[in-house]
Amino acid sequence: MKTRQFIAGLLGALMFCAPEANAQEAQTGSGEVNGYKLVWQDLFDGDALNPDRWHVELNGGGGGNNELQFYVNDSDNAIVGKDDKGNGCLILTAKRESFWSKPFTSGRVNSKNKIAFKHGKVEAAIKLPKTANGLWPAFWLMGNDYDAVKWPKCGEIDIMEFGHADGIRKNQQETFFNGACHWGKSMPQMSSATHHNHAYSLQDDEFHLYTMIWDEKSIAMYCDLDKYPDQEPYFKKNIEGENENFPNWAGNFFHKDFFILFNLAVGGNFPGIYDANQITALNEENGQRASMYINYVKIYQKGTPDESQFFTDPGDPLTEAGIEGVLVDKDSESGMIKHENGGVSCAGAVDMQVYDLCGREVARGESFVNTSALGSGVFVVQARLSQGGTAAAKLTF
């Protein structure tokens, strides 16, 4: 029997109505507001990190920032598991343990050449450890052309970074964080950064939402936009237009696909700590280890011509996509709906519709729909069957 699941209705009820005793997060984010529609998400509710979406890094280079950790890809430092309230999460753990030449290990993942996009809204719900002196957690993006042009020409967008030396000096470790952009044709790079001291602790053993809204005009960042939708951004950068007369103008670097990164660094230039003995965040009380929990990451877009997507995996079911009551074949290529010969087909169908991930119908037919004019992307195909009922699949082509 084919494995199917509702991407709305039933799944939404199961997802959002968790028992109160577990106090699980709803995984709703800031939602489909102001014209944005959910186009991709990873809820980290499976048994393992999806390799079609993420690379787990093995990297001891110090990130170019003299960091003290070695990022390892073992079964402990970067995993999918549950927090103490039963939330499925990506869990990145820093530990005081020697690995090769480094005194700490930790985890870093990225979606390079797997999940990337240009313009839209991206956000992640993150529960931070106590960064104290020395931990440096981050949620950020880099240009998906990194392999070809390297840094800083690829561009970098830092949505959230905790652990800066100024926050340590001011004893504001739980509230002081950073949003930034870095770019340039070559070193030294151009940078624009804002250090923000938040009104309340963001290291309170709760999830907080970090959101970037990115379009042709600007990059803007927000904290807990789901709770405070009318707030001003803690970081905003103008990127409107391009200027050939100023080759290092930011607008020349931030209008292309970017991929996503999460990491938990230890020490280095950002905290200004280079001695392992001065890292107080990993101590006897916490067993010399601390973890960063990512409950979900979501990408929203409006479907405007300036936007683009590069998704090698369609992501978790889009419960907010506006296509209600649809049964989705997880194993669609062996299911009733198939993508072949320049289109999609379904035996026994009397009516088929193809939707983009903003819920808009983009093609229609009977048992076969020609999709050659749609270009590449992720689509939902729904078929009404002659014997009654509905079948559907989410396909990438």
NORURDA-V437532 format. One record per pair of residues at least 24 apart in sequence whose ideal C-beta (glycine too) atoms are under 6 Angstrom apart, sorted by the first residue. I is the first residue (numbers start at 1). GAP is how many residues later the second one is. D is the distance in Angstrom with one decimal. If there is no record, write none. Layout:
# NORURDA-V437532
i=I gap=GAP d=D
i=I gap=GAP d=D
This chain:
# NORURDA-V437532
i=2 gap=327 d=5.6
i=2 gap=333 d=5.4
i=3 gap=327 d=5.0
i=4 gap=323 d=4.5
i=4 gap=325 d=5.8
i=7 gap=310 d=3.9
i=7 gap=312 d=5.9
i=7 gap=319 d=5.6
i=7 gap=321 d=5.3
i=8 gap=311 d=5.7
i=8 gap=316 d=4.7
i=9 gap=316 d=5.5
i=11 gap=308 d=5.8
i=12 gap=307 d=5.0
i=22 gap=63 d=5.7
i=22 gap=64 d=4.2
i=23 gap=62 d=4.9
i=24 gap=61 d=5.9
i=24 gap=62 d=5.3
i=24 gap=63 d=5.3
i=25 gap=62 d=5.3
i=25 gap=182 d=5.5
i=25 gap=270 d=5.3
i=27 gap=269 d=5.0
i=29 gap=94 d=5.5
i=29 gap=269 d=5.0
i=30 gap=181 d=5.8
i=30 gap=195 d=4.4
i=30 gap=196 d=4.7
i=32 gap=288 d=5.1
i=35 gap=267 d=4.7
i=36 gap=85 d=5.1
i=36 gap=264 d=3.8
i=36 gap=266 d=5.8
i=37 gap=321 d=3.8
i=38 gap=262 d=5.4
i=38 gap=280 d=5.2
i=38 gap=282 d=4.3
i=38 gap=283 d=5.9
i=39 gap=260 d=5.5
i=39 gap=262 d=5.0
i=39 gap=318 d=4.2
i=40 gap=259 d=4.3
i=40 gap=271 d=5.8
i=40 gap=275 d=4.2
i=41 gap=257 d=4.4
i=41 gap=274 d=5.2
i=41 gap=275 d=5.2
i=42 gap=255 d=5.4
i=42 gap=273 d=6.0
i=42 gap=274 d=6.0
i=43 gap=253 d=4.8
i=43 gap=273 d=4.8
i=44 gap=36 d=5.2
i=44 gap=44 d=5.0
i=44 gap=45 d=5.3
i=44 gap=46 d=4.7
i=45 gap=43 d=3.7
i=48 gap=32 d=5.5
i=49 gap=31 d=5.0
i=52 gap=261 d=4.0
i=53 gap=58 d=6.0
i=53 gap=61 d=5.5
i=53 gap=62 d=5.5
i=53 gap=260 d=5.0
i=54 gap=55 d=4.7
i=54 gap=57 d=5.7
i=55 gap=55 d=5.3
i=56 gap=53 d=5.4
i=57 gap=51 d=4.5
i=60 gap=40 d=5.8
i=60 gap=42 d=5.7
i=65 gap=203 d=4.3
i=65 gap=204 d=4.4
i=66 gap=202 d=4.7
i=66 gap=203 d=5.5
i=67 gap=198 d=4.7
i=67 gap=200 d=5.9
i=67 gap=201 d=3.7
i=68 gap=35 d=5.8
i=68 gap=36 d=5.3
i=68 gap=198 d=4.8
i=68 gap=199 d=3.7
i=68 gap=208 d=6.0
i=69 gap=33 d=5.9
i=69 gap=35 d=4.2
i=69 gap=37 d=4.1
i=69 gap=196 d=6.0
i=69 gap=197 d=4.2
i=70 gap=29 d=4.3
i=70 gap=30 d=5.9
i=70 gap=32 d=3.9
i=70 gap=35 d=5.4
i=71 gap=35 d=5.9
i=71 gap=37 d=4.4
i=72 gap=33 d=5.0
i=77 gap=28 d=5.5
i=77 gap=29 d=5.8
i=77 gap=30 d=3.9
i=78 gap=29 d=3.2
i=78 gap=31 d=5.7
i=83 gap=210 d=5.1
i=87 gap=208 d=5.4
i=89 gap=204 d=4.3
i=89 gap=205 d=5.8
i=89 gap=206 d=5.4
i=90 gap=204 d=4.2
i=91 gap=200 d=5.3
i=91 gap=202 d=5.7
i=92 gap=172 d=4.4
i=92 gap=200 d=4.6
i=93 gap=196 d=5.8
i=93 gap=198 d=4.5
i=94 gap=170 d=5.0
i=94 gap=172 d=5.3
i=94 gap=196 d=5.6
i=95 gap=194 d=4.5
i=96 gap=186 d=4.5
i=96 gap=192 d=3.9
i=103 gap=173 d=4.0
i=104 gap=162 d=4.4
i=106 gap=158 d=4.9
i=108 gap=155 d=3.6
i=109 gap=153 d=5.5
i=110 gap=151 d=4.4
i=111 gap=148 d=4.6
i=111 gap=149 d=4.7
i=112 gap=147 d=4.6
i=114 gap=198 d=5.0
i=115 gap=196 d=5.8
i=116 gap=28 d=4.0
i=116 gap=141 d=4.0
i=116 gap=143 d=4.4
i=116 gap=194 d=4.2
i=117 gap=182 d=5.6
i=117 gap=192 d=5.1
i=118 gap=138 d=5.7
i=118 gap=139 d=4.9
i=118 gap=190 d=4.3
i=119 gap=95 d=5.5
i=119 gap=96 d=5.3
i=119 gap=187 d=5.5
i=119 gap=188 d=4.5
i=120 gap=179 d=5.8
i=120 gap=180 d=5.6
i=120 gap=181 d=4.0
i=120 gap=187 d=5.9
i=121 gap=92 d=5.0
i=121 gap=179 d=4.1
i=122 gap=90 d=5.3
i=122 gap=177 d=5.1
i=123 gap=86 d=5.7
i=123 gap=88 d=3.9
i=123 gap=175 d=5.6
i=124 gap=86 d=5.8
i=124 gap=170 d=5.6
i=124 gap=173 d=4.3
i=125 gap=82 d=4.4
i=125 gap=84 d=5.2
i=125 gap=170 d=4.1
i=125 gap=171 d=5.5
i=126 gap=168 d=5.4
i=127 gap=80 d=4.9
i=127 gap=166 d=4.1
i=128 gap=75 d=4.9
i=128 gap=164 d=6.0
i=129 gap=161 d=3.7
i=129 gap=162 d=5.9
i=130 gap=73 d=5.4
i=131 gap=31 d=5.0
i=131 gap=32 d=4.7
i=131 gap=42 d=5.2
i=131 gap=150 d=5.7
i=132 gap=41 d=5.9
i=132 gap=148 d=4.7
i=132 gap=149 d=3.9
i=133 gap=35 d=5.4
i=133 gap=147 d=4.2
i=134 gap=132 d=5.9
i=134 gap=133 d=5.3
i=134 gap=137 d=5.5
i=134 gap=139 d=5.0
i=134 gap=145 d=3.5
i=134 gap=147 d=4.9
i=135 gap=28 d=5.4
i=135 gap=146 d=4.3
i=136 gap=27 d=3.9
i=136 gap=129 d=3.9
i=136 gap=134 d=5.2
i=136 gap=135 d=5.7
i=137 gap=25 d=5.3
i=137 gap=127 d=5.0
i=137 gap=155 d=4.8
i=138 gap=125 d=5.4
i=139 gap=71 d=5.6
i=139 gap=123 d=5.7
i=140 gap=121 d=5.2
i=141 gap=117 d=4.1
i=141 gap=119 d=5.8
i=143 gap=113 d=5.9
i=143 gap=115 d=5.6
i=144 gap=113 d=4.2
i=144 gap=115 d=5.0
i=152 gap=30 d=5.5
i=152 gap=31 d=5.6
i=152 gap=32 d=4.4
i=152 gap=37 d=3.7
i=153 gap=32 d=5.8
i=155 gap=28 d=4.7
i=155 gap=98 d=4.2
i=155 gap=99 d=5.6
i=156 gap=26 d=4.2
i=157 gap=24 d=5.6
i=159 gap=51 d=5.3
i=159 gap=53 d=4.9
i=159 gap=62 d=5.6
i=160 gap=50 d=4.4
i=163 gap=108 d=4.8
i=164 gap=106 d=5.7
i=165 gap=106 d=5.7
i=165 gap=107 d=3.6
i=172 gap=25 d=5.7
i=174 gap=27 d=4.2
i=174 gap=29 d=4.2
i=179 gap=42 d=4.4
i=179 gap=55 d=5.8
i=179 gap=56 d=3.0
i=181 gap=56 d=5.2
i=183 gap=67 d=5.8
i=183 gap=70 d=3.9
i=184 gap=64 d=5.3
i=185 gap=62 d=5.6
i=190 gap=58 d=5.3
i=192 gap=45 d=5.2
i=194 gap=41 d=4.3
i=196 gap=38 d=4.1
i=207 gap=88 d=5.3
i=216 gap=90 d=5.2
i=257 gap=53 d=5.1
i=262 gap=32 d=5.7
i=264 gap=28 d=4.7
i=303 gap=55 d=4.5
i=309 gap=68 d=5.9
i=311 gap=67 d=5.3
i=314 gap=64 d=4.5
i=314 gap=80 d=4.9
i=314 gap=82 d=5.6
i=321 gap=38 d=5.1
i=322 gap=37 d=3.4
i=323 gap=32 d=5.7
i=323 gap=36 d=5.5
i=323 gap=57 d=5.7
i=326 gap=56 d=5.7
i=326 gap=66 d=4.5
i=327 gap=65 d=5.6
i=328 gap=64 d=5.4
i=328 gap=66 d=5.5
i=329 gap=64 d=4.5
i=332 gap=61 d=3.4
i=332 gap=63 d=5.8
i=335 gap=58 d=6.0
i=336 gap=55 d=4.7
i=337 gap=44 d=5.3
i=337 gap=56 d=4.1
i=339 gap=56 d=5.0
i=339 gap=58 d=5.2
i=342 gap=30 d=4.4
i=343 gap=25 d=5.5
i=343 gap=26 d=5.4
i=343 gap=27 d=4.5
i=343 gap=28 d=5.0
i=344 gap=25 d=5.2
i=344 gap=27 d=5.9
i=344 gap=37 d=5.0
i=346 gap=37 d=4.1
i=348 gap=37 d=5.2
i=348 gap=38 d=5.2
i=349 gap=34 d=4.0
i=349 gap=36 d=5.9
i=350 gap=34 d=5.7
i=350 gap=36 d=5.0
i=351 gap=33 d=4.4
i=352 gap=31 d=4.6
i=353 gap=29 d=5.1
i=354 gap=25 d=5.4
i=354 gap=27 d=5.3
i=355 gap=25 d=4.6
